[in-house]
Amino acid sequence: MGGRASLVVIAIAAGLAFGGCAVGPNFQRPRAPDVAGYTPEPLAAATASAQTRGGEPQRFIRDLDIPGQWWTLFRSEALNRLIEQALQDNPDFDAAQAALRHANENVYAQEGALLPSVSASIQPERERLAGAIIGEPQFTPTFSVVTASLNVAYAPDVFGGTRRQIESLAAQAEYQRFQLEATYLTLTSNLVVAAVQEASLRGQITATEQILKIESNELDLVRQRFRVGVVSQAEVLLQEATLDQTRTTLPPLQKQLAQVRNQLTALAGRLPSQEVSETFDLDSLRLPQDLPVSLPSQLVEQRPDVREAEAQLHAASADVGIAIANQLPQFTITGAIGMTATGFATLPGTGVWSIAGSAAQTLFDAGTLLHKKRAAVAAFDQAAAQYRSTVIKAFQNVSDALRALQSDADALVAQDAAERSALASLELARRQFHADTIDHLTVLIAERTWQQARINRVQAEGNRFADTAALFQALGGGWWHRTDAKQKGDGASQPTTPVGSTTQH
């Protein structure tokens, strides 16, 4: 029986030898765009600077690598703690991790199709025969039969359809891998931007409260002057209206602040009643001085959304191979070796074996397989177009961030100058009013101009911090260096460095 068992093994080995090629296109990674920069003109070496909070000049450093925890460059311990909490508790991040584990397990499951499946069976029977069927009506024997067998089934991957299925699933797992990185980047970036927005709103609220105090003191002064007959009641009413109008600007700012606090709490994976304890103001943040500008050829390696689109293109390429393989003959090999006895006590009994092979080819299906192949080709063309669109948007994001950094730095310089001029004009108007050389309306106009200039300056300061976060996000956020958010569960891949990535100190 050993020789016969060898026949089964040899037949299966021969089937394995058939799986040496895979039909369909072999995936080639798209080339990076052949451009030298992100703007039509050369990028300036640094931004403008202003003598105010957040007004430091920022230098653009070509091909500077990005740290995995880039937000630590803002030097805010509260921000670092909040992001650490969010990476542990945010449900969207947990869901992305679970999706990656799910995709990886599907790959491992499909890889099993490359090898034979082996099963064992045992079938005990108790039978009684009717003697009439053999011409002996009085003969009704009863006996037992026990059959034990080892069964082997194998579908040789002659044309590589199974391998293309594994390739497609592996590409889908790669998609989930970068979907996780995109979720990570979006989460951390949203936290930084929301923290900056909170800081800006707190600055605007503080400025508004100071303005209210000044205008309230101004109202007291006007009332005193009215009582001694220096000013008219109309001027008192005008000052009261100005104060009331300023008060109306405070509730909208407070509402926005409450909503931003809710956003930070939700991003941290908590309910609104479980508000995070960390708070932010512009004085607690530091503006990063050295800003990376990755090479355009490197951007397609760093952006998670581009890598997602590439993985989808890879899966679509493999699906074309699957469709082609389905049009070709399908082969199967089965084998069994076992023994039959009249009872467990008489095992091993008589040896039995079998081996069989089959080949099937679809002859007519009304064009079903042909159209499925054409559909797979069309899906590949769609994925290729979507990849190009994603790359274009990625370059646009970087360009927008660079433009914003330069323009908002210039805007802060202008707003700082406008506030200084407005304050000087207001101080002059007050002196002239006290000297009775101008009317109170002129003072009110100067006050309103200074108030708006001060609010605008605080907003411009916040814009510089938000623009910096947007640049780090647009460049991919340094996910290839991150070690702070390990995968939960088994079968999870760890971050890998993009091809050609370099680190500069």
C-alpha positions in Angstrom: 0.0 0.0 0.0 3.0 2.3 0.5 3.7 2.3 -3.2 0.1 3.3 -4.0 0.2 6.1 -1.4 3.3 7.3 -3.2 1.3 7.6 -6.4 -1.1 10.0 -4.7 1.8 12.1 -3.4 3.5 12.1 -6.8 0.3 13.2 -8.5 -0.2 16.1 -6.1 3.5 17.2 -6.5 3.0 17.2 -10.2 0.0 19.4 -9.8 2.0 21.8 -7.7 4.6 22.0 -10.4 2.0 23.3 -12.8 1.5 26.5 -10.8 4.5 28.4 -12.3 2.9 31.3 -14.1 0.1 33.9 -13.5 -1.8 35.3 -16.4 -2.8 39.0 -16.5 -0.7 42.2 -16.1 2.1 42.4 -13.6 1.6 45.5 -11.5 4.1 48.4 -12.0 4.1 51.2 -9.5 3.2 54.6 -11.2 6.1 57.0 -11.6 6.2 60.1 -9.5 5.4 63.4 -11.4 8.5 64.8 -13.0 8.3 68.3 -11.5 10.8 70.2 -9.4 8.5 72.1 -7.0 5.0 72.9 -5.9 4.8 76.5 -7.2 5.4 78.0 -10.7 8.1 80.3 -9.2 10.9 79.4 -6.8 9.9 79.1 -3.2 11.1 81.9 -0.9 13.7 80.9 1.7 11.6 82.1 4.6 8.4 83.9 5.6 8.1 87.5 6.7 8.3 88.2 10.4 6.4 90.5 12.8 7.2 91.8 16.3 4.2 90.0 17.9 3.2 86.7 19.3 3.6 84.0 16.6 5.4 86.4 14.3 8.7 84.6 14.1 10.1 83.9 10.6 9.7 80.4 9.4 12.4 78.8 7.1 11.6 76.4 4.3 14.1 73.5 4.3 14.1 71.3 1.2 13.9 67.6 1.8 13.9 67.9 5.6 12.5 64.8 7.1 9.3 64.9 9.2 9.2 63.6 12.8 6.5 61.0 13.6 5.2 63.2 16.4 5.4 66.4 14.5 3.0 68.2 16.8 5.6 68.2 19.6 7.3 71.0 17.6 4.6 73.3 19.0 6.1 72.7 22.5 2.8 72.2 24.3 2.6 69.6 27.0 -1.2 69.8 27.1 -1.4 69.2 23.4 1.0 66.2 23.7 -1.2 64.7 26.4 -4.4 65.2 24.6 -3.1 63.5 21.4 -1.8 60.6 23.4 -5.2 60.2 25.0 -7.0 60.4 21.6 -4.7 57.7 20.1 -5.7 55.4 22.9 -9.5 56.1 23.0 -10.6 57.4 19.6 -13.1 54.9 18.1 -12.3 55.8 14.5 -8.7 54.9 15.0 -9.7 51.7 16.7 -12.0 50.9 13.8 -9.2 51.5 11.3 -6.9 49.1 13.2 -9.6 46.4 13.2 -10.1 46.9 9.5 -6.4 46.3 8.9 -6.4 43.1 11.0 -9.5 41.9 9.1 -7.8 42.5 5.7 -4.6 40.7 6.8 -6.5 37.7 7.9 -8.3 37.5 4.6 -4.9 37.3 2.9 -3.7 34.6 5.2 -6.9 32.6 4.5 -6.6 32.9 0.8 -2.9 31.8 0.9 -4.1 28.4 2.1 -5.7 27.8 -1.3 -2.2 27.3 -2.8 -1.7 24.1 -0.8 -3.7 20.8 -0.8 -6.4 20.4 1.8 -6.2 17.2 3.8 -9.0 15.6 5.8 -9.5 12.4 7.7 -12.7 10.5 8.0 -14.0 7.3 9.7 -17.3 5.7 8.9 -18.6 2.8 11.0 -21.6 1.0 9.5 -23.9 -1.8 10.6 -25.7 -3.5 7.8 -28.1 -6.4 7.1 -28.5 -7.8 3.7 -31.6 -9.3 2.1 -30.8 -12.8 0.9 -33.5 -12.6 -1.7 -31.3 -10.4 -3.9 -28.9 -13.3 -4.3 -31.5 -16.0 -4.5 -31.3 -17.1 -0.8 -34.4 -15.8 1.0 -33.5 -17.5 4.2 -30.0 -15.9 4.3 -30.1 -12.5 6.0 -26.6 -11.8 7.2 -25.8 -8.9 9.6 -22.3 -7.5 9.7 -20.3 -4.4 10.5 -18.1 -2.4 8.2 -15.6 0.3 9.3 -13.9 2.5 6.7 -11.1 4.9 7.6 -9.5 7.2 5.0 -7.2 10.1 4.5 -8.5 12.4 1.7 -6.5 14.9 -0.2 -7.9 17.6 -2.6 -5.9 20.1 -4.6 -6.7 22.6 -7.3 -3.4 23.3 -9.1 -3.0 27.0 -9.8 -2.0 26.4 -13.4 -2.8 29.9 -14.7 -2.2 31.8 -11.4 -5.8 32.7 -10.7 -5.3 31.9 -7.0 -2.1 33.8 -6.8 -3.8 36.8 -8.4 -6.6 36.5 -5.7 -3.9 36.6 -3.0 -2.3 39.6 -4.7 -5.6 41.4 -4.8 -6.3 40.7 -1.2 -2.8 41.8 -0.2 -3.3 45.0 -2.1 -6.6 45.6 -0.2 -4.8 45.0 3.0 -2.2 47.6 1.9 -5.1 49.9 1.3 -6.3 49.4 4.8 -2.8 49.8 6.1 -2.7 53.3 4.6 -6.3 54.0 5.5 -5.1 53.5 9.1 -2.3 56.0 8.5 -4.7 58.5 7.0 -7.0 58.1 10.0 -4.0 58.6 12.3 -2.9 61.7 10.4 -6.4 63.2 10.2 -7.0 62.6 13.9 -3.7 64.2 15.0 -4.1 67.1 12.6 -7.7 67.8 13.6 -6.6 67.9 17.3 -3.8 70.4 16.6 -6.1 72.6 14.4 -8.8 72.5 17.0 -6.4 73.4 19.8 -5.1 76.3 17.8 -8.7 77.4 17.1 -9.4 77.3 20.8 -6.3 79.3 21.6 -7.3 81.9 19.0 -10.9 82.1 20.3 -9.6 82.5 23.8 -7.4 85.3 22.6 -10.3 87.0 20.8 -12.5 86.7 23.9 -9.8 88.1 26.1 -9.3 91.0 23.7 -13.1 91.6 23.6 -13.4 91.6 27.4 -10.5 94.1 27.6 -12.2 96.3 25.0 -15.5 96.1 27.0 -13.7 97.2 30.1 -12.1 100.2 28.3 -15.4 101.2 26.7 -17.2 100.9 30.1 -14.6 103.2 31.6 -15.0 105.5 28.7 -18.8 105.5 29.3 -18.3 106.5 32.9 -16.1 109.4 31.8 -18.6 110.6 29.2 -21.4 110.5 31.8 -19.3 112.6 34.1 -18.7 115.1 31.4 -22.4 115.2 30.6 -23.2 115.9 34.2 -21.0 119.0 34.1 -22.4 120.0 30.8 -19.3 119.4 28.6 -21.0 116.9 26.3 -24.5 116.3 25.1 -26.8 113.4 26.0 -26.5 112.2 22.4 -22.8 111.5 23.0 -23.7 109.5 26.1 -26.2 107.4 24.2 -23.7 106.9 21.4 -21.1 105.6 23.9 -23.8 103.3 25.4 -24.7 102.0 22.0 -21.1 101.3 21.2 -20.6 99.4 24.5 -23.8 97.3 23.8 -22.7 96.6 20.3 -19.3 95.3 21.6 -21.1 93.1 24.1 -23.0 91.4 21.2 -19.7 90.1 19.8 -18.9 88.1 22.9 -21.6 85.4 22.9 -20.8 84.2 19.3 -17.2 83.8 20.4 -18.2 81.9 23.5 -20.4 79.7 21.5 -17.6 78.8 19.1 -15.3 78.1 22.0 -17.8 75.7 23.5 -18.2 73.9 20.2 -14.4 73.6 19.7 -14.2 72.2 23.2 -16.8 69.6 22.3 -14.8 68.8 19.1 -11.7 68.2 21.2 -13.6 66.1 23.6 -15.1 64.0 20.8 -11.7 63.5 19.1 -10.4 62.3 22.4 -13.0 59.6 22.4 -15.2 61.0 25.1 -18.8 62.3 25.5 -19.5 66.0 25.8 -20.1 65.7 29.6 -16.6 64.2 29.9 -14.8 67.3 28.7 -11.0 67.1 28.4 -9.1 69.0 31.1 -6.5 70.4 28.7 -7.0 74.0 27.6 -5.1 76.1 25.1 -4.1 79.7 24.5 -1.7 81.2 22.0 0.9 82.0 24.7 1.3 78.3 25.4 2.1 77.4 21.8 5.4 77.9 20.0 5.7 78.4 16.2 8.0 75.9 14.6 10.9 77.7 12.9 12.1 75.1 10.4 9.5 73.8 8.0 10.0 70.7 5.8 9.4 70.9 2.1 9.6 67.3 0.8 10.8 66.6 -2.7 7.9 66.2 -5.2 9.2 62.7 -6.0 9.0 61.8 -2.3 5.5 63.2 -1.7 3.8 60.2 -3.4 5.6 58.0 -1.0 4.6 60.0 2.1 1.0 60.8 1.5 -1.3 58.1 2.9 -4.1 58.9 0.4 -1.8 58.5 -2.5 -0.6 55.2 -1.2 -4.2 54.1 -0.7 -5.0 55.0 -4.3 -1.9 53.0 -5.4 -3.1 50.0 -3.5 -6.5 50.2 -5.1 -4.8 50.4 -8.5 -2.7 47.3 -7.6 -5.9 45.4 -6.5 -7.6 46.3 -9.8 -4.6 45.0 -11.8 -4.7 41.7 -10.0 -8.4 41.5 -10.6 -7.8 41.6 -14.3 -5.5 38.5 -13.9 -8.3 36.8 -11.9 -10.8 37.4 -14.7 -8.5 36.1 -17.4 -7.6 33.0 -15.3 -11.4 32.2 -14.9 -11.7 32.0 -18.7 -9.1 29.2 -18.9 -9.4 25.5 -17.9 -9.8 24.7 -14.2 -8.0 21.6 -12.9 -8.5 19.6 -9.7 -6.8 16.5 -8.3 -8.2 14.4 -5.5 -6.8 11.3 -3.8 -7.7 9.1 -0.9 -6.0 6.3 1.0 -7.6 4.2 3.7 -8.7 0.8 5.0 -11.9 -1.1 5.4 -12.5 -3.7 8.1 -15.5 -5.6 9.6 -15.1 -3.8 12.9 -12.7 -1.7 15.0 -11.1 -4.8 16.4 -10.1 -6.1 13.0 -8.4 -2.8 11.9 -6.3 -2.2 9.8 -8.2 -4.5 7.6 -8.0 -4.2 3.8 -6.2 -1.2 2.3 -8.0 0.9 -0.3 -6.9 3.9 -2.3 -8.1 6.2 -5.2 -6.7 9.0 -7.2 -8.6 11.2 -9.7 -8.0 14.3 -11.8 -10.4 16.5 -13.7 -10.2 19.5 -16.1 -13.2 21.8 -16.9 -13.5 24.4 -19.5 -16.4 26.7 -20.1 -17.6 26.3 -23.7 -20.6 28.6 -23.7 -21.7 31.2 -21.1 -23.3 33.9 -23.3 -20.2 36.1 -22.9 -20.3 36.2 -19.1 -16.6 35.6 -18.5 -15.6 37.9 -21.3 -17.7 40.8 -20.0 -16.3 40.2 -16.5 -12.8 40.5 -17.9 -13.8 43.7 -19.7 -15.3 45.0 -16.5 -12.1 44.3 -14.6 -10.1 46.2 -17.3 -12.5 49.1 -17.0 -12.2 49.1 -13.2 -8.4 49.2 -13.6 -8.7 52.2 -15.9 -10.9 53.9 -13.3 -8.4 53.2 -10.5 -5.6 54.6 -12.7 -7.6 57.8 -13.3 -8.4 58.1 -9.6 -4.8 57.6 -8.7 -3.8 60.5 -11.0 -6.5 62.7 -9.4 -5.3 61.9 -5.9 -1.7 62.8 -6.8 -2.9 66.2 -8.3 -4.9 66.9 -5.1 -1.9 66.0 -3.0 0.3 68.5 -4.8 -2.4 71.1 -4.6 -2.7 70.6 -0.8 1.1 71.2 -0.4 1.0 74.2 -2.7 -2.0 75.7 -0.8 -0.2 75.2 2.5 3.0 76.9 1.3 1.0 79.8 -0.1 -1.0 80.2 3.1 2.2 80.2 5.2 3.7 83.0 3.1 0.5 85.1 2.7 -0.6 84.8 6.4 2.9 85.8 7.5 2.5 88.9 5.4 -1.0 89.4 6.8 0.3 89.2 10.3 2.9 91.9 9.6 0.1 94.1 8.1 -2.3 93.4 11.0 0.3 94.1 13.6 1.1 97.4 11.9 -2.6 98.2 11.6 -3.2 97.6 15.3 -0.2 99.8 16.3 -1.5 102.6 14.0 -5.0 102.3 15.3 -3.9 102.4 18.9 -1.8 105.5 18.2 -4.7 107.1 16.5 -7.0 106.2 19.4 -4.6 107.6 22.0 -4.3 110.8 20.0 -8.1 111.1 19.7 -8.5 110.7 23.4 -6.0 113.4 24.2 -7.7 115.7 21.8 -11.1 114.9 23.2 -10.0 115.6 26.7 -8.6 118.9 25.4 -12.0 119.6 23.8 -10.5 120.0 20.4 -12.5 117.1 18.8 -16.0 115.7 19.4 -16.7 112.3 21.0 -17.8 110.7 17.7 -14.2 110.9 16.4 -13.0 109.0 19.5 -15.7 106.3 18.9 -14.6 105.8 15.4 -10.9 105.5 16.5 -12.0 103.0 19.2 -14.0 100.9 16.7 -11.0 100.9 14.3 -8.6 99.8 17.1 -11.0 97.1 18.3 -11.3 95.5 14.9 -7.6 95.7 14.3 -6.9 94.0 17.6 -9.3 91.1 16.9 -7.9 90.8 13.4 -4.3 90.6 14.8 -5.3 87.7 17.2 -6.9 85.9 14.3 -3.8 86.4 12.1 -1.6 84.9 14.9 -3.8 81.8 15.1 -3.7 81.4 11.3 0.1 81.0 11.3 -0.2 78.1 13.7 -3.0 76.5 11.8 -1.1 76.9 8.5 1.9 75.1 10.0 -0.2 72.2 11.0 -1.7 72.1 7.5 1.7 71.8 5.9 2.7 68.9 8.1 -0.6 67.2 7.2 -0.2 67.9 3.5 3.3 66.3 3.5 2.1 63.1 5.2 2.8 63.8 8.8 5.9 61.6 9.3 3.9 58.3 9.8 7.0 56.3 8.8 8.7 57.3 12.0 5.8 57.0 14.4 6.0 54.5 17.3 3.3 56.0 19.6 0.3 54.1 18.3 1.0 50.4 18.2 -1.4 48.0 16.5 -4.0 46.3 18.7 -4.3 42.5 18.2 -2.5 40.1 16.0 -1.7 40.3 12.3 -1.0 44.0 12.3 1.8 45.4 10.2 4.0 48.1 11.5 5.0 51.4 9.7 7.7 51.1 7.1 9.9 53.9 5.8 9.0 55.2 2.4 11.4 54.3 -0.4 14.2 56.9 -0.6 13.3 58.6 2.7 16.2 60.3 4.5 16.5 61.8 7.9 18.2 65.1 8.6 19.2 66.4 12.0 
